[in-house]
Amino acid sequence: MSEGPGKSGLGNMKQGKPHQSEGDVNFSPRRKAWAADNIGDKQAALLKRDEAAFMHQSVSTPCLNTIKAAEGAYIIDGAGKKYLDFHGNNVHHIGYGHPRLKEAITRQMEELPFAPRRFTCEPAVELAEKLAAISPGDLSKVLYATGGSDAIEMAMKVARAKTGRFKTVSFWDAFHGAGFGASSIGGEQLFRGEAIGPLLPGTEHVAPFACYRCPYGYECDEHGQPNVDLCKTTCANMIRYVLEKEGNVAAVIAEPARAVPYTPPPGFWKMVREACNDAGALLIFDEIPTGLGKTGRMFACDHDDVVPDILVMGKALGGGILPISAMLCRPELDILGDYAIGHYTHEKNPVTTRAALTTIEIIEEEGLVQNAEQVGTYALARMEEMKEKYPLIGDVRGRGFLLGLELVTDRDAKTPATDAAEEILYRAFDAGLSFKTTMGNVLTLTPPLITTREQMDFALDVIEGAIRDLNNK
Ligand SMILES: Cc1ncc(COP(=O)(O)O)c(C=O)c1O
């Protein structure tokens, strides 16, 4: 007899809800209050239909609001309210609806809308060549998928085939996608809940680099600066230790800069690269949100001068219009010719690949990586000044346009100021700014690469105003 949902996973899940690491929660009194003040009848009707039509899931359905337009760095909700979008799921590097991209997609649809099995096409090949040209080292053999999670799964298969091993080492708190393989190497409870059941075997996890909340208990100095040598060595040595003790690990898989955000201590990835080489494990970098310039370099791993064996990208690759992801491998990993590891329906789709090609051209020709580097450096300096003024800010960190302000109620105890973070989020919506909170108390800013200094100042003015108000309460 079936146990029914009461005794199976769902019952377990209800005993303890998973940690809402990915952002604001679907139900909270503040969200309800904001909706009551801001959602008109027309929006409410669509939200109701949405809620009835879609499976409910965390950070998705029910939705907060409706959207009717997205242009450049802005989104416009169903009531016509405009928001500077400092979240954008990291797809909007070139801004929403870039005219040149729309034109290229339209032209491509007219010329050739699809490439079925056995046929290749010009944009698919040109994109593969372009990705090889902009990627570090000798990464040059490519496979496409439609989503990041699928591309991660392909990378895991390649690592298994190359090494003849199946184990992986990845970070707790990381996110790599919603598929079974990707959820297994991910480290967020939200995607690994008990209701989902057993994940892949051999997916070992270690504590990530997170200097402000060092999992090994090391403290920052009086200026809030970590001892980077100690951080680097401790975290990298743990990976080496697990690789050695566990044995037979196929790959270490990680985001080179964590989306929380956390940047790695200098030299960390070099040590991990060496540990992987010594253990015969591959190094796979997930650059799905960070690739194509988010951190102020074309790839986050360029900051560390470390070349992985496999690089995965997605999100912004389709220019914020079409879904496409890619896996780039070293040539010697091209060993699975007799198998189909990622022959997806839209593998060599001329329209999605044209979109990706044009997106990269726009990023290069408009100097967007440099803009992220320059405006991001300015923003980080301003955030540091804000930290000097407001005790609510425990830490500021980031690189390029991957930025975070971590809020605490007590700087010594580092107690997460989750309530303040949520209050600031809704005040920002009121002022016309959208962003995401991570881990409940980190204001995570991921602006599009087109963001100007004026737009950055607007966003930081909004956040600073809200922090000042709360600080004076
Ligand atoms: C680091 C990272 N990896 C993988 C993914 C999964 O990408 P997708 O949602 O396209 O499957 C995401 C998406 O947020 C991500 O941030």
The ligand as an SDF file (V2000), in Angstrom:
LIG
                    3D

 16 16  0  0  0  0  0  0  0  0999 V2000
   25.5840   29.5570  -10.3660 C   0  0  0  0  0  0  0  0  0  0  0  0
   24.4030   29.0220  -11.1200 C   0  0  0  0  0  0  0  0  0  0  0  0
   24.4980   27.8170  -11.7110 N   0  0  0  0  0  0  0  0  0  0  0  0
   23.4610   27.2850  -12.3930 C   0  0  0  0  0  0  0  0  0  0  0  0
   22.2640   27.9360  -12.5070 C   0  0  0  0  0  0  0  0  0  0  0  0
   21.1060   27.2840  -13.2240 C   0  0  0  0  0  0  0  0  0  0  0  0
   20.8140   27.8990  -14.4300 O   0  0  0  0  0  0  0  0  0  0  0  0
   19.3680   27.6520  -15.0980 P   0  0  0  0  0  0  0  0  0  0  0  0
   18.3570   28.2710  -14.2040 O   0  0  0  0  0  0  0  0  0  0  0  0
   19.4850   28.3090  -16.4400 O   0  0  0  0  0  0  0  0  0  0  0  0
   19.2000   26.1790  -15.2120 O   0  0  0  0  0  0  0  0  0  0  0  0
   22.1150   29.1990  -11.9120 C   0  0  0  0  0  0  0  0  0  0  0  0
   20.8270   29.9200  -11.9880 C   0  0  0  0  0  0  0  0  0  0  0  0
   20.4930   30.7680  -11.2020 O   0  0  0  0  0  0  0  0  0  0  0  0
   23.2080   29.7480  -11.1910 C   0  0  0  0  0  0  0  0  0  0  0  0
   23.1230   30.9500  -10.5890 O   0  0  0  0  0  0  0  0  0  0  0  0
  1  2  1  0
  2  3  1  0
  2 15  2  0
  3  4  2  0
  4  5  1  0
  5  6  1  0
  5 12  2  0
  6  7  1  0
  7  8  1  0
  8  9  2  0
  8 10  1  0
  8 11  1  0
 12 13  1  0
 12 15  1  0
 13 14  2  0
 15 16  1  0
M  END
$$$$
